Amino acid sequence: MATSTFRNKNMVRPKKTGAAKRRRCLVQRRRLVALGLSEEEVAKLQVHEVRAMLRRPAVVVAAVAKAAAASQEA
């Protein structure tokens, strides 16, 4: 009976896959586009920058609104 692998959670826990990570990154990028950022801006961002922006979505929406107001005035 393999009790050592059964009790060791590190050996039986699900592993992260590259496909799942790419899918998560794509979903996160789509969420930023839904918040108002352009696709070109989002494409230039690194993964850690995308995740940092999604931590505070209200700040992102406010920044997009401020940039839109500034562009209309100019």
LUMDOVO-877730 format. One record per residue: residue number from 1; x, y, z of N, C-alpha, C in turn; residue in three letters; chain. Coordinates in Angstrom, 1 decimal. Layout:
N
 num    n_x    n_y    n_z   ca_x   ca_y   ca_z    c_x    c_y    c_z residuo cadena
 NUM      X      Y      Z      X      Y      Z      X      Y      Z     ALA      A
...
//
This chain:
74
 num    n_x    n_y    n_z   ca_x   ca_y   ca_z    c_x    c_y    c_z residuo cadena
   1    0.8   -1.2    0.0    0.0    0.0    0.0    0.9    1.2    0.0     MET      A
   2    0.6    2.2   -0.9    1.5    3.3   -1.0    1.0    4.5   -0.2     ALA      A
   3    1.2    4.4    1.1    0.7    5.4    2.0    1.6    6.6    1.9     THR      A
   4    2.9    6.5    1.6    3.8    7.6    1.6    3.4    8.6    0.5     SER      A
   5    3.0    8.2   -0.7    2.6    9.1   -1.7    1.2    9.6   -1.5     THR      A
   6    0.4    8.8   -0.8   -1.0    9.2   -0.5   -1.0   10.4    0.5     PHE      A
   7   -0.1   10.3    1.5    0.0   11.3    2.5    0.8   12.5    2.1     ARG      A
   8    1.6   12.4    1.2    2.5   13.5    0.8    1.7   14.3   -0.3     ASN      A
   9    1.1   15.4    0.2    0.2   16.2   -0.7    1.0   16.8   -1.9     LYS      A
  10    2.3   17.0   -1.7    3.1   17.6   -2.8    3.2   16.7   -4.0     ASN      A
  11    3.1   15.4   -3.8    3.3   14.4   -4.9    1.9   14.1   -5.5     MET      A
  12    0.8   14.4   -4.9   -0.5   14.1   -5.5   -1.3   15.3   -6.0     VAL      A
  13   -0.8   16.5   -5.7   -1.5   17.7   -6.1   -1.5   17.9   -7.6     ARG      A
  14   -2.5   18.5   -8.2   -2.4   18.8   -9.6   -1.3   19.7  -10.0     PRO      A
  15   -0.7   19.5  -11.1    0.4   20.3  -11.6   -0.1   21.4  -12.5     LYS      A
  16    0.5   22.5  -12.5    0.2   23.6  -13.5    0.7   23.2  -14.8     LYS      A
  17    0.0   23.6  -15.9    0.4   23.3  -17.2    0.6   24.6  -18.0     THR      A
  18    1.4   24.6  -19.0    1.7   25.8  -19.8    0.4   26.2  -20.5     GLY      A
  19   -0.4   25.3  -21.0   -1.6   25.7  -21.7   -2.6   26.4  -20.8     ALA      A
  20   -2.7   26.0  -19.6   -3.6   26.6  -18.6   -3.1   28.0  -18.3     ALA      A
  21   -1.8   28.2  -18.2   -1.2   29.5  -17.9   -1.4   30.5  -19.1     LYS      A
  22   -1.2   30.0  -20.3   -1.5   30.9  -21.5   -2.9   31.3  -21.5     ARG      A
  23   -3.8   30.3  -21.2   -5.3   30.6  -21.2   -5.6   31.7  -20.2     ARG      A
  24   -5.0   31.5  -19.0   -5.3   32.5  -17.9   -4.8   33.9  -18.4     ARG      A
  25   -3.6   34.0  -19.0   -3.1   35.2  -19.4   -3.9   35.9  -20.5     CYS      A
  26   -4.5   35.1  -21.4   -5.3   35.6  -22.4   -6.6   36.1  -21.9     LEU      A
  27   -7.2   35.4  -20.9   -8.4   35.9  -20.2   -8.2   37.2  -19.5     VAL      A
  28   -7.0   37.3  -18.8   -6.7   38.5  -18.1   -6.5   39.7  -19.1     GLN      A
  29   -5.9   39.4  -20.2   -5.7   40.5  -21.2   -7.1   40.9  -21.8     ARG      A
  30   -8.0   40.0  -22.0   -9.3   40.4  -22.4  -10.1   41.2  -21.4     ARG      A
  31   -9.8   40.9  -20.1  -10.5   41.7  -19.1  -10.0   43.1  -19.1     ARG      A
  32   -8.7   43.3  -19.4   -8.2   44.7  -19.5   -8.8   45.4  -20.6     LEU      A
  33   -8.9   44.7  -21.8   -9.6   45.4  -22.9  -11.0   45.7  -22.6     VAL      A
  34  -11.7   44.9  -21.8  -13.1   45.2  -21.5  -13.1   46.4  -20.5     ALA      A
  35  -12.1   46.6  -19.8  -12.0   47.8  -18.9  -11.8   49.1  -19.6     LEU      A
  36  -11.4   49.0  -20.9  -11.2   50.2  -21.7   -9.9   50.4  -22.3     GLY      A
  37   -8.9   49.6  -22.0   -7.6   49.8  -22.6   -7.6   49.3  -24.0     LEU      A
  38   -6.8   49.9  -24.9   -6.8   49.4  -26.3   -6.0   48.1  -26.4     SER      A
  39   -6.3   47.3  -27.4   -5.6   46.1  -27.6   -4.1   46.2  -27.8     GLU      A
  40   -3.8   47.3  -28.5   -2.3   47.6  -28.7   -1.6   47.8  -27.4     GLU      A
  41   -2.2   48.6  -26.5   -1.6   48.9  -25.2   -1.4   47.6  -24.4     GLU      A
  42   -2.5   46.8  -24.4   -2.5   45.5  -23.7   -1.4   44.5  -24.2     VAL      A
  43   -1.3   44.5  -25.5   -0.3   43.6  -26.2    1.1   43.9  -25.8     ALA      A
  44    1.4   45.2  -25.5    2.7   45.6  -25.1    3.1   45.3  -23.6     LYS      A
  45    2.1   45.0  -22.8    2.3   44.8  -21.4    2.9   43.4  -21.1     LEU      A
  46    3.7   43.3  -20.1    4.2   42.1  -19.6    3.2   41.4  -18.7     GLN      A
  47    3.3   40.1  -18.5    2.3   39.4  -17.7    2.2   39.9  -16.3     VAL      A
  48    3.3   40.3  -15.7    3.2   40.8  -14.3    2.5   42.1  -14.2     HIS      A
  49    2.7   42.9  -15.3    2.0   44.2  -15.4    0.5   44.1  -15.5     GLU      A
  50    0.1   43.1  -16.3   -1.3   42.8  -16.5   -1.9   42.4  -15.2     VAL      A
  51   -1.3   41.5  -14.5   -1.8   41.1  -13.2   -1.9   42.2  -12.2     ARG      A
  52   -0.9   43.1  -12.2   -0.9   44.2  -11.3   -2.0   45.2  -11.6     ALA      A
  53   -2.3   45.4  -12.9   -3.4   46.3  -13.2   -4.8   45.7  -12.9     MET      A
  54   -4.9   44.4  -13.0   -6.2   43.8  -12.7   -6.4   43.7  -11.2     LEU      A
  55   -5.4   43.9  -10.3   -5.7   43.9   -8.9   -6.5   45.1   -8.5     ARG      A
  56   -6.4   46.2   -9.2   -7.2   47.4   -8.9   -7.9   47.9  -10.2     ARG      A
  57   -9.0   47.3  -10.6   -9.7   47.6  -11.8  -10.2   49.1  -11.8     PRO      A
  58  -10.6   49.6  -10.7  -11.2   50.9  -10.6  -10.1   52.0  -11.0     ALA      A
  59   -8.9   51.7  -10.6   -7.8   52.6  -11.0   -7.6   52.6  -12.5     VAL      A
  60   -7.7   51.4  -13.1   -7.5   51.3  -14.6   -8.6   52.1  -15.3     VAL      A
  61   -9.9   51.9  -14.8  -11.0   52.6  -15.5  -10.8   54.1  -15.3     VAL      A
  62  -10.4   54.6  -14.2  -10.2   56.0  -14.0   -9.1   56.5  -14.9     ALA      A
  63   -8.0   55.8  -15.0   -6.9   56.2  -15.9   -7.3   56.3  -17.3     ALA      A
  64   -8.1   55.3  -17.8   -8.6   55.3  -19.1   -9.5   56.5  -19.4     VAL      A
  65  -10.4   56.8  -18.4  -11.3   57.9  -18.5  -10.5   59.3  -18.6     ALA      A
  66   -9.5   59.4  -17.7   -8.7   60.6  -17.7   -8.0   60.8  -19.0     LYS      A
  67   -7.4   59.7  -19.6   -6.7   59.8  -20.8   -7.7   60.1  -22.0     ALA      A
  68   -8.9   59.6  -21.9   -9.9   60.0  -23.0  -10.3   61.4  -22.9     ALA      A
  69  -10.4   61.9  -21.7  -10.8   63.3  -21.5   -9.7   64.2  -22.0     ALA      A
  70   -8.5   63.9  -21.7   -7.3   64.7  -22.1   -7.2   64.7  -23.6     ALA      A
  71   -7.5   63.5  -24.3   -7.3   63.5  -25.7   -8.4   64.3  -26.4     SER      A
  72   -9.6   64.4  -25.8  -10.7   65.2  -26.4  -10.5   66.7  -26.2     GLN      A
  73   -9.8   67.1  -25.2   -9.5   68.5  -25.0   -8.4   69.0  -26.0     GLU      A
  74   -7.5   68.1  -26.3   -6.4   68.5  -27.2   -6.8   68.5  -28.6     ALA      A
//
